[in-house]
Amino acid sequence: MSKSRVRHSDIEVGKPLPWDIFDEKGTLLLSKGFMVANENQVDRLVAIGVSADSAALRESRLRQAEADDDDAHSPVRDWLDLRKKMEVLFDGIGASIAAGDFVSTVAEIAAKVDELCTAKPELAQAVISLHQEGRYSSRHMLDSAVIVRLAGRMLKLPLARETSAVCAALTMNIGTTVFQDEIKAQTGALREEQLARLHMHPKEAYDRLAAVGITDMIWLRAVLEHHEQLDGEGYPQRLSGKQVSLEGQLLRLADIYAARITFREYRSAVPLTFALRDILQDKGKTTEPAISAQFIRAVGIFPPGLKLRLKNGESGVVVRAGSSPNHPIVYSLLGANGDALAPGVLRDTVNPEFGVDKTIDPVTFKAYVDVDAIWR
């Protein structure tokens, strides 16, 4: 009997196995009909390199492909469609405000952010770092909203406050989206007049939101305060200490984090772990330590989408958290010799053989990352 390696996507949690599973020596591990109870069991099976009858695997994969074709649903497409909705909203913001549907559209997008983050939180983060196409200004606000939603849930914010903070992220740069795109692409230092506008853009956004009828003060304050710092060195009001709201601090962290991990024309994206390190080293200067700590817990020390090299020489992307914060589950895409692994292999980095070696600059990582397949 010819055998082939079992992929993570071949095993459906809570459903009977359609074939027998064998270990690398050909010993029967699990019989057809056995039900795998959880994702951790799937991870362990794939990590040790189990196999099944090649013909049976091929048949089950064809059935799955047919099922996928029938529903034609792509979780990544959901996020890309939401980005497009943000682009359309802010490209035609004048018409939206005039029609009176701007606020309701923002609320719809916020509700969709919550829905998608609830369904697949790891995918939500992976899309931020692995799909950076599209207009920067609207994408950045949506990315920040995702991070705010995940961190707000970790902070156990009441739902109404969490929703207000997400809406603040989605609108924090209203009125300056063209300007934000310009300075994102600029290679030199900002000019004096650009700095002046940058320092006033939170107030400009606050005023415009108030003018379109926003009365939610949590939403408005978060927008106004998302560049303030506890030490009083922020802008535009130079608030300090407890004058800065929790939501303002949270939005500040999300804004900075999402901006730093984004590729720019004049530099690579900062590795996710570097962006988090800067937050850790803040030591309460700009944000309350408890908020920073919960923020890092929400995004993870090794966030989904981060590219890593493992101790055995393989390279891949973080899929999700593992048994501890320092031991993520990684999907290896390149072997130690640099050749593509077909298919890729899930590795649990708690195993010393597959431990984390170092992060990889996204620009130098040449393997194709099929986000839909990995985070299906």
Secondary structure, DSSP 8 states (H G I E B T S, - for coil): --EEE--GGG--TTSB-SS-EE-TTS-EEE-TT-B--SHHHHHHHHHTT-EEEHHHHHHHHHHHHHHHHHH---HHHHHHHHHHHHHHHHHTHHHHHHHT-HHHHHHHHHHHHHHHHHH-HHHHHHHHHH---S-HHHHHHHHHHHHHHHHHHHTT--HHHHHHHHHHHHHTTTT-HHHHHHHHH--S---HHHHHHHHHHHHHHHHHHHHTT---HHHHHHHHHTT--TTS--SSS---GGGS-HHHHHHHHHHHHHHHTS-BTTB----HHHHHHHHHTTTTSSS-HHHHHHHHHHH-SS-TT-EEEETTS-EEEEEEEEEETTEEEEEEEE-TTS-EEEEEEEEETTSGGG-EEEE--GGG--S---HHHHT-
